[in-house]
Amino acid sequence: MKITENKPSESVIEFIIELDRPDIEADLQKAAKHLAEHSSIPGFRPGKAPYDLVCRHAGGEAKIYEEALDAIIRRTLPPIIIERKLETTGRPDISVQKMVPPFGLTYKAIVNLLPQVELGDVAKIQVESKPVTVDSQEAEKIIAKLRQEKEAVEKERFEMACMEELLKISKVGALPEPMIAEETEKMLHELEHSAAERGGKFEDYLQSIKKTKKELAKEFRPRAEHRLRLSLIVRAFDKKEDVKIEESEVEKEIEISKKMSGQNPEMAKQFSSDGYREYVRAVLTSRKIFEILADKIKRR
C-alpha cells in the first residue's frame, strides 16, 4: 500500500491511497462470497461458487470490486488517520481514482480536520465578580428564593464570561466550511423548533422579518462560527483538565429527573435509557468544565 499526503489548507488533508491486488485480495474474496450467498448460481449452493464463476455471473470482476469498495475503505483509511493522530470532523469525501480489474485500486480521501486550539494563559483573565444584593423589605422566604435565583443567574453569567475571555486570548485554527454550514443549519433548526413550540410556523416568522431562509443563514454565520470556536475552547479545556464525572453524579441527576416526572411510566422509561444517561453525563461534564475555569479565575 502506498500513501501520498497533500495538505491544501490548514483544515483539510488529502490522501491518495494506492492498493496493489494482494492488498485487497481478501476483500475481493469476501465480496464474491457475499454476492454468491445472495445469488442463484446453477450447480452450486449459496456462497459456494468459485470466485471466477461468481465474476462471470455478476457481469465481470468490476462488480466484485464495486461490492468490496466500502469494506476496503473502512479497513484501510481509519488506521491511516489513527496512525497520524488526526482529529477529524465529518465524513471523508471519497473518490475512486483508478479501479481496473484484475489489478489493484487507487482512491482519494479528503478529510476535514478539527481546528488547532492553543489555550491562552488563564492567569491573564480578569472578570469582575459582581456582589449579589437582595431587597431587605421582602419576606425571608422570598428573599431566600430571590437570592438563589440571582446567584444562579450571576454564576451562569460569570462562568460564560470567563469562557468568553479564554476564547479571546486563545488561538483557534480555521474552521472547515462543512463544519460552519452544519452549525448554521443547526441554528436554523433550533429557531424552527422554537417557533413550533410557540404554536407558530417558521415560514410565517421568515415572512414577518422579511427574510428568506438563505438570507437568515448568512446572517447566522458569524454567530455559528463563534459558537463553534467557543465549543472548541470548551473541548480543549476539558482535555487539559481531564474532567471526569462519577457514575454516582449521573445517578443522582437521573433520580431527580424521575422524581420531577411523577408517575409517568413513559418518562421513567426514557430516563432509564442509555441515551439519556449519556445526555446527563454530557450536561454534567459541560457544567463542571465551566465551574472549574470560573473557580480558577476566582482563586487568583
N, C-alpha and C positions, 0 to 999 in steps of 0.2 A: 504494500500500500504506500502510495506517495502522496504527501500532503503539501500543498502550496498555500501559503498565507498571504493575504493582502488586507491592509487596513486603510480603506478610502477615507475614513473620518474617525474622530475620537470615539464615536458611539457605535461604529459598525466594523465588523471584521468578516472577511470573506475567506472561505476555504474551498480550494479545488482539490477534490479527493479522487485520486486515480486508483482503481482497484483492478488487479490482474485476475484472470479466470480462477486461479487457485484460491484467491482471497474470497471469492463469492460462491465457490462450488457447493459448499454445504447449504447455503441459502437457496441455490437453484434446485438442489435435490429435494429440499423441504417443500419448495413451492410446487414442484412437479408432483410430489406425493399428495399435496393438498388438492391440486387440480384433479388428480386421479381418483381421490376419495369422493369427489363431487361430480364425477363424470361416469358415463356408462361406456366402457371400452370393451368391445366384444372379446370374449375368451379370457377375461381377467376379472377377478373380484375387485371391488372398490379399493383403491390405494395400492394395488399390487402390480400394476402395469409398469414395464421398464421405462426409463427416462426417455429414450429415443421415441418410443411409441406414443408416450404422452405428448411429446413435442409435435409429432405429426397430427395427432388427434386434435390438439389445441390450435393448429394452424401455423405452426412454426415455433422455433425456440424463442423468438421475441416475446411470445405470450408468457413464457416461463420467466423471462427477465422482468416483464412488467409485474407479474404476480409477486416476484421476490423483492422488488424495488423497495417497498416500505420497510420490510424486515432488514434489508441491507443497510438502509439509512439509520434505522433505530439501533442497529448493532454497532455501526462504525462511528457515527457522529458524536453521541454522548461521551464516549471515552476521550475523544479529542478535546472537547470542551472542558471536561473534568481535569484532564492532564495539565491543561494550561491555566486551571483555576479561574476560569472566566465566570463572571456574574452576568447572566443574560436576562433579557426581558422579551416576552412574546415568543411566538413560534418562528423558527428559522424559515427563511424563504429558500426553497429547494428547487433547483432546475437541473435536468439531466443534460450534460454536455456531450456525452458520447455513450451509445449503447448499441454495439454491433455484435450480435452473437456470431460465432461462439467465443468471442474474446471477452475481455473484462468490460468494466463500465467506468465512466467518469461523471461525477456530479458536483455542482457548486452549491454551497450552503452559505447564505448571507445571514449572519447572526447579529441581532441588536444587543448592545451591551448596556448595562446599568451605568449611569454616570459615576465617575470617581468622586468621592466625597472626602474633603480634607477638613476635619473639625477644627474650629478655631479654639483659642485658649479661653476656657470657661472663666478663668480668673479675671479676664478683661470685661466681663459682662457687668453692667451696672443697671439694675432695675429697682426702682423705688417701691418698697412695700408700704402701701397706704394703711394707716390705722383704721380700725373698724369702729364706727360710732353708732349709738342707738338712742332714740328719744327716751329720756328718763321718765316721761309722764305716762308712758304706756304701761299697761299691766305687766306683771312679771312674766306671765306665760307668753304674752305677745312679744315681750322684749326678747325672751329666750329664743322664740321661733324666728323673730326678725334677725337676731344676731346670727343664728345658724344659717339663714338664707344668705345674708350679706357676706358671711365668711366663706360660704361655698362659692359665691359669685367672685369674690376677691381672689380666692385660691385659684379658681379657673383662669381668671384674668392674668394673675401673676405668673402662673405656670406657662400660659401661652406666650406671654411677653418674654419670658426667659428663653423659650424655644425660638421665638422670632429673632431675638438678639443673637442667639447662637448661629442661626441661619445667616445673619448679616456678616458675621466675622468668619464664616466658613466658606470653603470653596466647593462648588458642585459642578461637575462636568456638564457637557452639552447633553440636553435631553433628546432622545430619539423621537423623530416625528410620530411614529406609531404610538408611542407612549403618551404624547401630548394629545393626539387625536382620541385615544381611548379615554383619557381623563376628562376631556371636554365632553365627549358623548355621555360619560357617567354623570357629569353635572347636569346635562340636559335631561337625563332620565330622572334625576333627583327632583328637578323642577317640575317635570311632568307628573311624577308621583305625588308631589306636594299639592299640585293643582287638583288632582283626582281626589285626594283626601279631603279637600275643602268642598268637594262636590262640583268642581268646575271642569272645564276642558282645556287642555294645553293649547289647542288651536285658537280658542277664544282669548286666552291670555296673550298669545302672539299677536292677535288682531288688535287687542287693546293697547299694546305698546308699539304697534305699527312696525313690527319686525318679522322677518322670515326666520325659520329655524337656522338657516345657514348664517344669517347676519348675527343671530344671537350666539351661535357657536364661535364666530370670530370675536365677538365681544367677550366671551368667556375665556378665550385662550390665555390671556395674561394671568387670570386667576387660577386656571388649570395648571399652568407652569409653576406658579407659586405653591400651590398645594402639593405638586409633585416634589419640588425641591425641599419643602418642609418635611414631607413624608420620608425622603431620603436621609435628611438630617436626623430624624427620629430613629430611623433604621440603623444609621451609623452609630448614634449614641447608644442604642440598645446593644449593638455588637461590642462596643467599647466597654460598657458597664456590665455586660453579660447578665442581663436582667432575668431572674428566674421567678416563676410563680409556683408556689407549692400546691399540691393537689388539694390540701385542706382549704386553701383560699378559694379554689374553684368550687368545691363542695358547698362552702358557706354561702357563696353568691347564688348558687343554684337553689339552695334551700330557701333563701329569701324570695327568689322569684316564684317558687312553688307556693309559699305562704300567701303571697300577694295575689296569686291566681285563684285562690279559694279552692273549691271542689271541682273545678273544670278538668275532666279527665283528658280531653284533647290537649290542653295546655300542659298538663302534667307529663303527658307522653312526649311532647316536644322538648320540655326541659330536661328529660332523661336521655335525649338522643346525643350521639357522639358529635353531631354537627353543632348543637347548641353548646356543648361542653367546650369545643374549640373556640366558638364565638366568645364565650365568657372568658376563656384564657387570654384571647387576643385583647379584649377590652381591659382586663386587669393588667396585662403587660404594658399596654399603652399608658394607662393611668400611672403605673409605677415609674415608667420612664420619665414622664413629666414631673412627678414628685421628686425623683432623685436629682434631676437638674435644678429644680427650684430650691431644694434643701442645700445643695452645694453652693448656690449663689447667696442664700440667706446666711450661711455659716461664715461667709467671708468677713 
